[in-house]
Amino acid sequence: MKYQAVVADGLSVPPGALLLWPGQNLRTGEVGFAEAFGEITTLESDALRLASSIYPCDLAFKRGEREEIIRTIELEVPVVNYQIFKSLTAEIELALWNLSDDNWTVRFKRAAGASEPARAWPAKKGKTILFSGGLDSFAGAVELLEQSSPEAVHLASHVTGNRVTRQSQSDLYEYLCSSLGKPRWTAVRTGGRKAAQADFPADQEREDSQRTRSFMFLMIAALAARRSGHHELVMIAENGQMAIHLPLSPARTGAFSTHTAHPEFVRRMAIIISDLLDVQFSVENPYLYMTKAEVVARVAQRHGAALAGAVSCWRSARPGSSRHCGECVPCLIRRIALEKNGINLNEYARNLLAENIPDLPEMDSGKRNLVELIELAHSFASNSDAALEQAFPDLTNEDIDLSEAIGMYRRFAVEATDVLGRYSGAAALMSAT
């Protein structure tokens, strides 16, 4: 599937290309960033325009079926600071390929204006953390605030039209402020939308994987960190299961599997934001070799009551009374993590584990997800390190410590066996594996 998009004011767009018109169908986040930090530089404007246009392309361009799932996306973006963006084109395209497994071509067009002048940005002790409204980022924020003063912690969020995520971010921030002090919080809204002069696909017509969102997220965090003086560290908190994110089955390899916090992508983004913003950033994930249950354990005793406010579901944007579907992979991993720590929440639209799962149709999405999760756990519980390395080639990566990763997945296997074994339907599936 081949697609083309152009960021422009509607004057000259190739036939068939998606027009992304800033201020019309494209929210770039420039206004919100300027409200937070004052006058925006041309480089900040360029960076936000690039990142905010990548994310809507990911939404607007639907994947095909089977062999057509990989997309070819060409994006043209006008930037004032043309030379620095041009020099980073290859790294940006590689980072996007890491994220979405699509073929990206990003072309920069010289825009009118003066390049950002050299400037000595402030340098202060402290850390900026991506604050998504999820359980792991909440745990990361809690631990940062417990280790330092609120003035040394900066939360950075990407805000969309998803009301569930926005509410989760707000609720968790209020909890942090009331319990641990008030850190600075920068929330920038970007994304595509329908507009009078520029169209954009309706919700039901969009691709729902959203795998390039973390490019937008990290760019916002880096820009916020530069302004606040946190040059040494932009921190992304994501448990190892979802960061390394091994495919649960051969059918989920490549474009079927998300890499939004994969260590290879994180390394590439550290290079991009450091070179682009002329600040030496190091991007760290303190939870890379922890299971989600181990992340929960770090904060559950002191802050367990707040965990219900965090959202993990891939389908949280869909309307309904429950914020978690209960059958997607993140929901199942979340449930295992919480119940392993003695936290049982009635928060799922579907209580899959209470069902007679073996009798469900094979194409039932919840059953399929649970079966593949059980098979993954069984593989790590029953195979040697050498056999696992061969079975999961994604583990062989210069950005992954093989021994640490296998150890993390083995611990998850124990956790999953313990929690799922408490439910007859899931236990029957495990005994048949």
Secondary structure, DSSP 8 states (H G I E B T S, - for coil): -EEEEEESSSSS--TT-EEE-BTTTEE-SHHHHHHHHSS--HHHHHHHHHHHHHHHHHHHS---SGGG-S-EEEEEEEESSHHHHHHTHHHHHHHHHHHH-SEEEEEEEE-SS-----------S-EEEE--SSHHHHHHHHHHHHHS-GGGEEEEEEE-S-HHHHHHHHHHHHHHHHHH---EEEEEE-EE---SSS----GGGS-S--TTHHHHHHHHHHHHHHHHT--S-EE----HHHHH---SSGGGSGGGS--TT-HHHHHHHHHHHHHHHTS---EE-TTTTS-HHHHHHHHHHHHGGGGGG----TTTTS-SS-SB-SSSHHHHHHHHHHHHTT-----BSS-GGGS-GGGS-TT-HHHHHHHHHHHHHHHHHHS-HHHHHHH-GGG--TTS-HHHHHHHHHHHHHHHHHHHTTSHHHHHHHHH-
